[in-house]
Amino acid sequence: MPTQDSPLKPIEDNVVAIERKLTDFMRLLLSKVKPMAARFTALLVKVKKSAKSLAAKVGKGTIDKILKLGDKLLRLLPMLEKMVMNAVKFARRIIATIRKAPVVEKVFKAVKAMVARLASMYRTILARVAQMMILINPIQAVLKIVTTFSTVLSFLFSWISEVGSVEALMKRASSVVKKAHKMLKAEAKRVTQMVKEANQLKPA
């Protein structure tokens, strides 16, 4: 366990704060974004089956956009979830390494390498969250367009009412992801500071 005046103490504090932010983000993913993804997946299956008929009513470009961006989003979400879980586990591993070291100076080299890796993981997560924002917003906009045809389409597709509820979920998810991205981006300053502090460590 590092003392208050140990060069590892500010690094430990920063890693703890980063781990908490990532854990908070994971909860948001699981509670707000993942349920939307499950509903959207089911809807996308129906859209694919009726793609030609839908395209004739709302335009091929609209349906192509839903399918293309939808597939990208649904591939991204589980990948992001795994990245965040791995980053949280790795942050906890760094904390344990620092706290359990009998002689803190002996772990300087290991901590320096681990911090660099955590920083890289964090930046990748931040980039993927930004990518998710870029995907969600146009999908939600296109779904909203489809809902304007819901009265006509309801005579042809019994499930078309689901588009409106999924669009509403997508809108809420978009707001959540936007706030999460802002939170994670603000925390990136701490990541930079953590790396700077780790680079100043002089292995024994």
Residue pairs with C-beta under 8 A, 6 or more apart in sequence:
1 98
1 99
1 100
2 8
2 9
2 12
2 98
2 99
2 101
2 104
3 9
6 104
7 108
7 197
7 200
7 201
8 98
8 104
8 107
8 108
8 111
8 201
10 197
11 98
11 111
11 115
11 194
11 197
11 198
12 95
12 98
12 99
14 190
14 191
14 193
14 194
14 197
15 91
15 94
15 95
15 98
15 115
15 118
15 194
16 95
17 187
17 190
18 91
18 118
18 122
18 187
18 190
18 191
18 194
19 88
19 91
19 92
19 95
21 183
21 184
21 187
22 84
22 87
22 88
22 91
22 122
22 125
23 88
24 183
25 84
25 125
25 129
25 180
25 183
25 184
26 81
26 84
26 85
26 88
28 176
28 180
29 77
29 80
29 81
29 84
30 81
32 172
32 173
32 176
33 77
33 173
33 176
33 177
34 77
34 81
35 169
36 166
36 169
36 170
36 172
36 173
37 73
37 74
37 77
39 162
39 165
39 166
39 169
40 70
40 73
40 74
40 139
40 166
40 169
40 170
41 74
42 162
43 159
43 162
43 163
43 166
44 66
44 67
44 70
44 71
44 74
46 157
46 159
46 162
47 54
47 63
47 66
47 67
47 70
48 67
50 157
51 63
51 67
53 156
53 157
54 63
54 146
54 153
54 157
55 62
55 63
55 64
57 149
57 152
57 153
57 156
58 145
58 146
58 149
58 153
62 142
62 145
62 146
65 138
65 139
65 142
66 139
66 142
66 143
66 146
69 135
69 138
69 139
69 142
70 139
72 135
73 132
73 135
73 136
73 139
76 128
76 131
76 132
76 135
77 132
79 128
80 125
80 128
80 129
80 132
83 121
83 124
83 125
83 128
84 125
86 121
87 118
87 121
87 122
87 125
90 114
90 117
90 118
90 121
91 118
93 114
94 111
94 114
94 115
94 118
97 107
97 110
97 111
97 114
98 104
98 107
98 111
101 107
103 204
105 203
105 204
106 204
108 201
108 202
108 203
108 204
109 201
109 203
111 198
111 201
112 198
112 199
112 201
112 203
115 194
115 195
115 198
116 195
116 198
118 191
118 194
119 191
119 192
119 194
119 195
122 184
122 187
122 188
122 191
123 188
123 191
125 184
126 181
126 184
126 185
126 188
129 177
129 180
129 181
129 184
130 181
132 177
133 174
133 177
133 178
133 181
136 170
136 173
136 174
136 177
137 174
139 170
140 167
140 170
140 171
140 174
143 163
143 166
143 167
143 170
144 167
146 153
146 160
146 163
146 167
147 163
147 164
147 167
150 160
150 161
150 163
150 164
153 160
154 160
154 161
